[in-house]
Amino acid sequence: MATMMAPVSVADIPVSAPQPAAAQREVVRCDHCKLVQFRTTIDCCRRCKKSLLPEPPKAQPAIALVAEPASPAKPETLSVATAVRDLRHARNLSQRQLAARMNVPRTYISKIENGKAMPTLSSLERLARALQVDISALLRDAPTRHQDEAAIITADPFLAELARYSAHLTSTQKSIFINHVRELAQNSGQLRNRRSA
């Protein structure tokens, strides 16, 4: 890939130099060897022979239905830390939001997630309540937790069918679909509240 420096007009080139076929030549800098040069017809650097063309963007992986654990299996002392982080990410909560739900400082959540603090039993209860899970979900290791979540999804025929069809969607289509389902869920919740009132 090259960085474009400036176009050069034919009038700027000395008369003794051979005139190019085009009216302008592009001055570029090779991003690999930093040589400033005119763009060649084969779009390669004269010194390092690397391409001067922009690199194609790399394909991004699609969003997985069941999130993978944030890190590989660690000792038992860190299973609570990874569980809190994984569950917080799965619920799209920031550390600040989770701390507000628990009425604790954000730094306490950070210390728990980094394994620098081990929560007490009462803190585990508040964490579980804030993350809307059982305390046992915080104490299980990540692979077991993800297997349980996958089992819940595949046990429901509707969710299993959605998972099968969503595998063929692009990330944009998945995002649109998820937002639509969220809207429907919120609307149905509002209808239930109106009926019960």
Residue frames relative to the residue before (quaternion, step in Angstrom):
aa qw qx qy qz dx dy dz
M 1.0000 0.0000 0.0000 0.0000 0.00 0.00 0.00
A 0.1885 -0.7935 0.5732 0.0788 3.56 -1.05 0.75
T 0.3542 -0.6916 0.5835 0.2362 3.52 -1.29 0.46
M 0.3643 -0.7347 0.5245 0.2290 3.59 -0.71 1.05
M 0.2885 -0.7683 0.5511 0.1510 3.55 -0.81 1.02
A 0.7213 -0.3317 0.2665 0.5466 3.59 0.63 -1.17
P 0.4423 -0.6427 0.5306 0.3313 3.57 -1.12 0.52
V 0.2206 -0.7659 0.5926 0.1164 3.58 -1.06 0.75
S 0.3553 -0.7423 0.5328 0.1972 3.57 -0.80 1.04
V 0.6091 -0.5569 0.4191 0.3784 3.58 -1.21 0.53
A 0.6175 0.5625 -0.3473 0.4262 3.59 1.06 -0.67
D 0.6459 0.5321 -0.3175 0.4460 3.61 1.17 -0.53
I 0.6193 0.5375 -0.3461 0.4559 3.60 1.21 -0.41
P 0.5279 -0.6448 0.4358 0.3399 3.65 -0.85 0.90
V 0.6066 -0.5945 0.3979 0.3468 3.56 -1.16 0.72
S 0.6352 0.5508 -0.3406 0.4209 3.62 1.01 -0.72
A 0.6147 0.5401 -0.3548 0.4523 3.60 1.17 -0.48
P 0.5464 -0.6058 0.4454 0.3689 3.60 -1.04 0.62
Q 0.4468 -0.7059 0.4910 0.2470 3.57 -0.97 0.91
P 0.3965 -0.7156 0.5156 0.2548 3.62 -0.83 0.88
A 0.6091 -0.5643 0.4157 0.3712 3.53 -1.25 0.44
A 0.7137 0.4113 -0.2512 0.5083 3.60 0.99 -0.74
A 0.5750 -0.6039 0.4298 0.3464 3.57 -1.22 0.45
Q 0.7913 0.1610 -0.0979 0.5817 3.60 1.14 -0.49
R 0.1753 -0.7365 0.6390 0.1362 3.52 -1.28 0.52
E 0.3675 -0.7454 0.5217 0.1929 3.53 -1.02 0.82
V 0.2483 -0.7452 0.6030 0.1394 3.56 -0.90 0.99
V 0.0039 -0.8099 0.5842 -0.0525 3.55 -0.76 1.10
R 0.2845 -0.7153 0.6062 0.2001 3.55 -1.29 0.39
C 0.4156 -0.6928 0.5338 0.2495 3.56 -0.85 1.00
D 0.4077 -0.7309 0.4949 0.2336 3.58 -0.80 1.01
H 0.6419 0.5330 -0.3253 0.4449 3.61 1.19 -0.40
C 0.8300 0.1623 -0.0674 0.5293 3.61 0.67 -1.08
K 0.4304 -0.7491 0.4084 0.2947 3.61 1.35 0.02
L 0.3726 0.7216 -0.5005 0.2997 3.62 1.16 0.43
V 0.2763 -0.7307 0.6014 0.1675 3.59 -0.92 0.98
Q 0.1432 0.7981 -0.5557 0.1839 3.57 -0.68 1.13
F 0.5516 -0.5409 0.4909 0.4027 3.53 -1.35 0.13
R 0.5177 -0.6065 0.4888 0.3539 3.59 -1.12 0.64
T 0.3130 -0.7580 0.5473 0.1671 3.57 -0.87 0.98
T 0.6444 -0.5317 0.3758 0.4011 3.58 -1.24 0.27
I 0.7150 0.4150 -0.2638 0.4969 3.59 1.12 -0.55
D 0.3866 -0.7673 0.4399 0.2611 3.60 1.34 0.12
C 0.5158 0.5854 -0.4552 0.4290 3.57 0.90 0.99
C 0.5455 -0.6040 0.4715 0.3395 3.56 -1.16 0.63
R 0.4820 -0.6781 0.4712 0.2929 3.58 -0.99 0.84
R 0.7088 0.4547 -0.2722 0.4656 3.61 1.06 -0.64
C 0.8335 0.2284 -0.1041 0.4923 3.61 0.54 -1.14
K 0.3924 -0.7653 0.4323 0.2710 3.60 1.33 -0.06
K 0.4346 0.6699 -0.4842 0.3575 3.63 1.20 0.42
S 0.6096 -0.5736 0.4088 0.3637 3.55 -1.21 0.53
L 0.3250 -0.7330 0.5675 0.1870 3.56 -1.12 0.76
L 0.5155 0.6471 -0.4084 0.3857 3.59 1.30 -0.07
P 0.5683 -0.5858 0.4342 0.3812 3.61 -1.12 0.54
E 0.4815 -0.6615 0.4922 0.2971 3.55 -1.07 0.76
P 0.4844 -0.6594 0.4724 0.3275 3.62 -0.94 0.78
P 0.5378 -0.6278 0.4390 0.3520 3.61 -1.04 0.68
K 0.4497 -0.6833 0.5065 0.2726 3.55 -1.09 0.74
A 0.5050 -0.6525 0.4759 0.3045 3.57 -1.04 0.80
Q 0.3148 -0.7385 0.5692 0.1774 3.55 -1.00 0.91
P 0.4862 -0.6605 0.4727 0.3224 3.62 -0.96 0.75
A 0.5414 -0.6152 0.4688 0.3295 3.55 -1.18 0.64
I 0.5845 -0.5827 0.4370 0.3577 3.54 -1.24 0.48
A 0.3598 -0.7308 0.5400 0.2119 3.57 -0.88 0.94
L 0.5256 -0.6331 0.4636 0.3287 3.58 -1.10 0.66
V 0.7570 0.2042 -0.1233 0.6083 3.58 0.97 -0.83
A 0.3964 -0.7470 0.4834 0.2264 3.56 -0.55 1.19
E 0.4410 -0.6661 0.5380 0.2691 3.52 -1.12 0.77
P 0.6064 -0.5486 0.4018 0.4121 3.60 -1.10 0.44
A 0.5879 -0.6141 0.4055 0.3358 3.56 -1.10 0.76
S 0.8019 0.0169 0.0094 0.5971 3.59 1.06 -0.64
P 0.6321 -0.5328 0.3778 0.4168 3.59 -1.18 0.37
A 0.7141 -0.4572 0.3107 0.4295 3.54 -1.30 0.37
K 0.1241 -0.7873 0.6033 0.0285 3.55 -0.94 0.99
P 0.7111 -0.4176 0.3095 0.4734 3.58 -1.20 0.06
E 0.6992 -0.5026 0.3261 0.3900 3.56 -1.28 0.52
T 0.6174 0.5695 -0.3637 0.4027 3.61 1.01 -0.69
L 0.7272 0.4200 -0.2470 0.4835 3.60 1.10 -0.56
S 0.4344 0.7077 -0.4749 0.2914 3.62 1.19 0.01
V 0.6156 0.5205 -0.3525 0.4751 3.62 1.07 -0.64
A 0.6397 0.5399 -0.3261 0.4392 3.58 0.96 -0.87
T 0.7045 0.4372 -0.2762 0.4861 3.59 0.81 -0.94
A 0.6121 0.5485 -0.3553 0.4452 3.60 1.06 -0.67
V 0.6573 0.5004 -0.3149 0.4673 3.59 0.90 -0.89
R 0.6715 0.4963 -0.3030 0.4592 3.59 0.88 -0.94
D 0.6767 0.4973 -0.2989 0.4531 3.60 0.85 -0.96
L 0.6862 0.4750 -0.2890 0.4690 3.58 0.89 -0.91
R 0.6257 0.5281 -0.3393 0.4631 3.60 1.05 -0.71
H 0.6626 0.4909 -0.2998 0.4798 3.58 0.97 -0.87
A 0.6430 0.5325 -0.3272 0.4426 3.60 0.97 -0.83
R 0.7289 0.3889 -0.2298 0.5145 3.59 1.12 -0.60
N 0.4208 -0.7398 0.4334 0.2964 3.59 1.32 0.25
L 0.4020 0.6918 -0.4928 0.3420 3.56 0.89 0.97
S 0.3632 -0.6795 0.5814 0.2613 3.55 -1.12 0.63
Q 0.6578 -0.4803 0.3788 0.4395 3.57 -1.26 0.21
R 0.6352 0.5446 -0.3228 0.4425 3.56 1.03 -0.80
Q 0.6627 0.5007 -0.3062 0.4651 3.60 0.96 -0.86
L 0.6532 0.5024 -0.3144 0.4712 3.59 0.97 -0.85
A 0.6392 0.5222 -0.3225 0.4634 3.58 1.00 -0.83
A 0.6420 0.5181 -0.3264 0.4614 3.60 1.00 -0.77
R 0.6418 0.5178 -0.3245 0.4633 3.60 1.02 -0.75
M 0.7318 0.4154 -0.2251 0.4912 3.59 1.10 -0.72
N 0.3345 -0.7469 0.4896 0.3009 3.59 1.29 -0.35
V 0.5217 0.5694 -0.4499 0.4485 3.57 0.87 1.06
P 0.6030 -0.5472 0.4085 0.4124 3.64 -1.18 0.26
R 0.6055 -0.5708 0.4182 0.3643 3.57 -1.18 0.62
T 0.6165 0.5703 -0.3482 0.4164 3.59 1.03 -0.73
Y 0.5989 0.5573 -0.3628 0.4463 3.60 1.13 -0.60
I 0.6356 0.5099 -0.3230 0.4814 3.60 1.00 -0.82
S 0.6439 0.5267 -0.3161 0.4561 3.57 0.97 -0.88
K 0.6654 0.4998 -0.3042 0.4635 3.59 0.93 -0.86
I 0.6275 0.5202 -0.3396 0.4694 3.60 1.02 -0.74
E 0.6930 0.4883 -0.2799 0.4505 3.60 0.86 -0.99
N 0.7154 0.4259 -0.2519 0.4933 3.60 1.09 -0.63
G 0.5207 -0.6724 0.3951 0.3474 3.58 1.28 0.09
K 0.4932 0.6693 -0.4278 0.3546 3.60 1.22 0.30
A 0.7611 0.1839 -0.1357 0.6071 3.58 1.29 -0.26
M 0.2326 -0.7455 0.6078 0.1439 3.55 -1.05 0.81
P 0.3884 -0.7491 0.4787 0.2426 3.61 -0.57 1.08
T 0.4862 -0.6337 0.5182 0.3057 3.53 -1.19 0.63
L 0.7015 -0.4498 0.3287 0.4444 3.57 -1.27 0.13
S 0.6595 0.4911 -0.3198 0.4708 3.60 0.95 -0.80
S 0.6349 0.5113 -0.3292 0.4765 3.61 1.06 -0.69
L 0.6196 0.5315 -0.3400 0.4670 3.58 1.06 -0.73
E 0.6347 0.5228 -0.3285 0.4647 3.59 1.02 -0.79
R 0.6744 0.4799 -0.2941 0.4778 3.59 0.94 -0.89
L 0.6147 0.5358 -0.3396 0.4687 3.60 1.06 -0.74
A 0.6680 0.5025 -0.3002 0.4595 3.57 0.86 -0.97
R 0.6543 0.5029 -0.3124 0.4706 3.58 0.96 -0.85
A 0.6728 0.5014 -0.2941 0.4576 3.61 0.94 -0.90
L 0.7290 0.3964 -0.2257 0.5104 3.60 1.07 -0.74
Q 0.3792 -0.7613 0.4452 0.2802 3.59 1.36 -0.01
V 0.5418 0.5563 -0.4306 0.4600 3.57 0.87 1.07
D 0.5693 -0.5403 0.4741 0.3991 3.57 -1.34 0.06
I 0.6202 -0.5266 0.4147 0.4075 3.57 -1.22 0.41
S 0.6048 0.5789 -0.3605 0.4113 3.59 1.05 -0.70
A 0.6028 0.5587 -0.3621 0.4398 3.62 1.12 -0.58
L 0.6591 0.4974 -0.3095 0.4716 3.59 1.12 -0.61
L 0.7171 0.4583 -0.2496 0.4620 3.57 1.13 -0.61
R 0.5791 0.5671 -0.3884 0.4384 3.62 1.21 -0.26
D 0.5209 -0.6133 0.4815 0.3475 3.56 -1.21 0.47
A 0.6962 -0.5269 0.3077 0.3783 3.57 -1.22 0.59
P 0.6657 0.4940 -0.3507 0.4356 3.68 0.76 -0.81
T 0.6474 0.5073 -0.3241 0.4674 3.60 0.97 -0.80
R 0.6421 0.5303 -0.3172 0.4537 3.57 0.98 -0.87
H 0.6888 0.4704 -0.2855 0.4719 3.59 0.92 -0.90
Q 0.6139 0.5274 -0.3520 0.4702 3.60 1.07 -0.64
D 0.6420 0.5181 -0.3225 0.4641 3.58 1.00 -0.80
E 0.6605 0.4976 -0.3101 0.4690 3.60 0.95 -0.87
A 0.6493 0.5039 -0.3168 0.4735 3.59 0.99 -0.80
A 0.6355 0.5278 -0.3296 0.4571 3.60 1.02 -0.76
I 0.6291 0.5240 -0.3337 0.4673 3.59 1.03 -0.75
I 0.6640 0.5039 -0.3068 0.4595 3.58 0.94 -0.89
T 0.7268 0.4326 -0.2605 0.4655 3.58 0.81 -0.94
A 0.5893 0.5734 -0.3787 0.4248 3.64 1.16 -0.40
D 0.6714 0.4448 -0.2907 0.5166 3.58 1.11 -0.63
P 0.4175 -0.7401 0.4582 0.2607 3.64 -0.49 1.12
F 0.6345 0.5357 -0.3373 0.4435 3.59 1.01 -0.76
L 0.6893 0.4685 -0.2805 0.4761 3.60 0.89 -0.95
A 0.6215 0.5358 -0.3439 0.4564 3.60 1.04 -0.71
E 0.6561 0.4965 -0.3117 0.4753 3.59 1.00 -0.80
L 0.6278 0.5257 -0.3309 0.4690 3.59 1.03 -0.77
A 0.6448 0.5251 -0.3208 0.4534 3.58 0.96 -0.86
R 0.6499 0.5193 -0.3208 0.4528 3.57 0.98 -0.83
Y 0.7078 0.4453 -0.2679 0.4786 3.62 0.92 -0.86
S 0.6534 0.5369 -0.3298 0.4196 3.59 1.00 -0.72
A 0.5301 0.6317 -0.4132 0.3864 3.60 1.19 -0.32
H 0.7040 0.4590 -0.2578 0.4767 3.60 1.17 -0.54
L 0.5741 0.6042 -0.3763 0.4046 3.61 1.25 -0.05
T 0.4782 -0.6197 0.5293 0.3275 3.54 -1.24 0.51
S 0.6702 -0.4962 0.3454 0.4304 3.58 -1.23 0.27
T 0.6229 0.5304 -0.3423 0.4621 3.61 1.06 -0.67
Q 0.6602 0.4990 -0.3040 0.4720 3.57 0.93 -0.90
K 0.6337 0.5233 -0.3333 0.4620 3.61 1.01 -0.77
S 0.6474 0.5228 -0.3176 0.4546 3.57 0.97 -0.87
I 0.6481 0.5057 -0.3097 0.4777 3.59 0.95 -0.89
F 0.6565 0.5217 -0.3042 0.4520 3.57 0.93 -0.93
I 0.6707 0.4966 -0.3013 0.4612 3.60 0.88 -0.94
N 0.6472 0.5086 -0.3245 0.4660 3.60 0.97 -0.81
H 0.6373 0.5235 -0.3225 0.4645 3.59 1.02 -0.78
V 0.6534 0.5004 -0.3111 0.4753 3.60 0.94 -0.85
R 0.6224 0.5365 -0.3390 0.4581 3.60 1.02 -0.79
E 0.6405 0.5286 -0.3110 0.4622 3.56 0.99 -0.93
L 0.6615 0.5049 -0.3020 0.4650 3.56 0.91 -0.94
A 0.6549 0.5117 -0.3126 0.4599 3.59 0.96 -0.85
Q 0.6564 0.5001 -0.3139 0.4696 3.58 0.96 -0.82
N 0.6563 0.5084 -0.3106 0.4629 3.58 0.97 -0.86
S 0.6637 0.4858 -0.3186 0.4712 3.61 0.95 -0.79
G 0.6192 0.5337 -0.3375 0.4667 3.60 1.09 -0.64
Q 0.6456 0.5044 -0.3148 0.4793 3.57 1.05 -0.76
L 0.6319 0.5242 -0.3330 0.4638 3.59 1.03 -0.75
R 0.6421 0.5183 -0.3242 0.4625 3.60 0.97 -0.83
N 0.6535 0.5157 -0.3127 0.4574 3.57 0.98 -0.86
R 0.6472 0.5113 -0.3200 0.4661 3.61 1.01 -0.76
R 0.6664 0.5093 -0.3047 0.4513 3.58 0.97 -0.87
S 0.6982 0.4683 -0.2814 0.4627 3.58 0.98 -0.82
A 0.6346 0.5504 -0.3307 0.4301 3.61 1.18 -0.45
